[in-house]
């Protein structure tokens, strides 16, 4: 059963850029067209490529 009336979920991720020496934040949604890339906000390098939607398990 869905945890809300919205049929998608946004997952927020933290990262660290060694080039800039700063932490960053990124997010990905379950309803994006895949593959979708995550890019560093400081140096524009690709951090990850999402090939399939993340699986979310509600634990209570």
Buried (B, 14 or more C-beta within 10 A) or exposed (E): EEEEEEEEBEEEEEBEBEEEEEEBEBEBEBEEEEEBEBEBBBEEEEBEEBEEBEEEEEEE
